[in-house]
Amino acid sequence: MKTIHAVFQNDGEWFIARCLDVPVTTQGKTLAAAKKNLREAVELYLETWGTRNGFKPAKEVHLTS
């Protein structure tokens, strides 16, 4: 299983989630919601545009510093 790399930013009202591996950005009211939305958006992107080198999204997205 591969890992997706993401950046999360809180603008005070929303958590913005940006995937660094594919051009996908989404948001959520909570960090957990933003992670869930990003996972779904990346899966949809890959279903629509295909995979690169067998890339499959991770089951969970982790925020690291």
Secondary structure, 3 states (H helix, E strand, C coil): CCCCCEEEEECCCCEEEEECCCCCEEEECCHHHHHHHHHHHHHHHHHHHCCCCCCCCCCCCCCCC
